[in-house]
Amino acid sequence: MQLTFLGKDTQGGGSPTLFATDRDTYVLQDWRVPGREAGVEIPMSLLEYAEANTTGHGTYVVSGAAVRDAQALAQMDVPGHETCIEVGKVREGDVDDTAARPGV
């Protein structure tokens, strides 16, 4: 998997970070979510870097497939308290808007 850096929302380096992949998906790197191996908690502001259910404290919990690709992991610096997940891109017109937002 080849990553393209899109942006980060941090002070002094580190995470949270958003990447695009050559598989038409995103990789999100940030804090682990307890009890969810394939979940990260990201600030809303990170989503400004994304191409065209908040937790209550200015973040989102996003679930996806845990990144295990050695080539992708070699391109990132992921501390032990963080993880990376891969999520699909939903483009306008791909699905009904309400279907993309469960519970709405």
Secondary structure, DSSP 8 states (H G I E B T S, - for coil): --EEEEEE--SSS---EEEEETTSEEEEEEEEETTEEEEEEEEGGGGGGS-----SSSEEEEE-EE---HHHHHTS---TTEEEEEEE---TTSS-TTTTSTT-
